[in-house]
Amino acid sequence: MLHPIELLAPRRLGTGFRWVLASSWTTNLADGLVLAAGPLLVASRTHDAFLVALAATVQWLPPLVFGLWAGALTDRLDRRRLVITVDVVRALVVGMLATAVVLDAAPIALVLAALFLLGTAETFADNASSTLVPMLVARDDLAAANQRIQAGFLTINQMIAPPIGAAMFAVGQATPFATYGVLVLAGAVLVSRLRLPPHGLQRHERSHIRADIAEGVRWTWRHPAVRTLVLTIFIFNVTFGAAWSVLVLYAQQRLGLGAVGFGVITTVQAVGGLVGTATYGWLTRRVTLANLMRIGLIIETLTHLALALTTTAWVAMGVFFVFGAHAFVWGTTSVTVRQRAVPTALQGRVGSVNLVGVFGGLVIGSAVGGALAQHYGVTAPFWFAFAGSAVFVVVIWRQLRHVAHTDEQEQPLDVGDADGGDADGGDLHGGPDGGPGEGLGEGTAQGRDEVDERLT
């Protein structure tokens, strides 16, 4: 019988990967707690739909503003030290927020400021940590490694932690945030045990940072498959961000859910993601990558329509379940294509271009969603998301052929591992490729990207 450690992290993946996996699961627990507690904190300070959406915007804005710089620094600096530094900063910011909550000195303005600082730190942590697995694990083992990272994300971050975080918030509003700080620091300690191979440019080879950024942008634009993924993620995160930026109000006002019920939404989506995990290998053997993505975009479009129409919690939970499966399948395909296509020295910069696409769409969408909800009601953003997604599906439909064409040129997607499981790809600091991360002001969705959506 295999030793439990050998089963969870086989020796062939290396000691370094075991440290990464341990840190990933620890920080996934931290992020999962505030995935539910964060929006509840915002909603406890204001019921203004615009301010609730603004809470999502201020955390989605830093990756848009600083994302390209984070990518350039990831390719220049020691990635291990960069992750440790920003994790310490995250713990300090959340620690100060928890203290303010205990002292009853945390008005909405302070919460918004804390969200912006936390989002800025996470921008650098997410980008750097997303490059670690390809540095430590052989290309043929990436699917098996990502499977274990993603299993932690789905079970801990999305299923187990959010209801706990919501319950902790109901007992004491500061409790989930204080716990978050302790867990993030533990994750940083685990990352400190890594020993990474050389990467990127030597000091004497470095050009100006703006030239490094431009190189990453040019590479992304000239690679048809990666360019298509970035454009698709940007377009669909506009509509996704509009709807999910007011999800906490939708859950309370439209579905009649309380704090714990809101946390259960994330759990239901994670169960859908596990179904996506179990069926991913079967799907990729029968459906081309391009058609898999097309089907996923249709599912997402219909998700917005169904949520706009229903007022019944159990119906909405079924929709969230299907969305969770779609988000996993989309994210797995997207991140695996990108990981395999991008050279190691460019991983940070190309990842940052993708990150800008992710959060650029979310920022625009959350601003639209907040304004629509304020003037026309909490379902208006979902109607906008449905109409916008339907139009974008038509626009992007033919471009997805580039993904299938690239996959034919590369090695086939290896979705199995030595243990017989179906593998997936996921970035360390969040969910599958293309969706939001797990910030305090964000909705509960497992979106399409690294965000995240990490060692988290």
TAFEN-V727785 format. One line per field, one symbol per residue. phi: phi as a letter, one per 40 degrees, with the letter a starting at -180 (. if undefined). psi: psi as a letter, one per 40 degrees, with the letter a starting at -180 (. if undefined). A space follows every 10 residues. Layout:
# TAFEN-V727785
phi = ???
psi = ???
This chain:
# TAFEN-V727785
phi = .ccdccccad dccgcdcccc cccdcccccc ccccdcccdc cccccabcdc cccccccccc cdcccbdccc cccccbbccc ccccdccccd cccccccccc cccfbbcdcc cccccccccc ccdccccccc ccdccbbcdc bdccccdccc ccccccccbc cdcccccccc caccdccccd dccccccccc ccccbccdag ccdccccccc cccccccccc cccdccdccc cccccccccc cccccbcccd ccccbgcccc ccccdccccc ccccccccbc cccccbbccc cccccccccc ccdccccccc bbcccccccc cccccccccd ccccccdcdc cccdcbdccc cccccccdcc cccccccccc cccccbhccd cccccccccc ccdcccdccc cccccccccc cccccbbccg cccabaccci ccchbccbcc ccccccccad cfi.db
psi = hiidddddgi ddeidddddd dddddddddd dddedddddd dddediehdd ddddddddde dddddedddd ddddedihdd dddddddddd dddddddddd ddeffgiddd dddddddddd ddddddddde edddddiide eddddddddd dddddddddd dddddddddd dhdedddddd dddddddddd deeihiiiia iideehaidd dddddddddd dehddddddd ddddddeddd dddedfdddd ddddefiadd dddddddddd dddddddded dddeeehidd dddddddddd dddddddddi ehdddddddd dddddddddd dddddddddd dhideedddd dddddddddd dddddddddd dddddeieed dddddddddd dddddeddde dddddddddi iihheiaeee ihiihiidfa aiheiiafid eiaeihaeif cb.af.
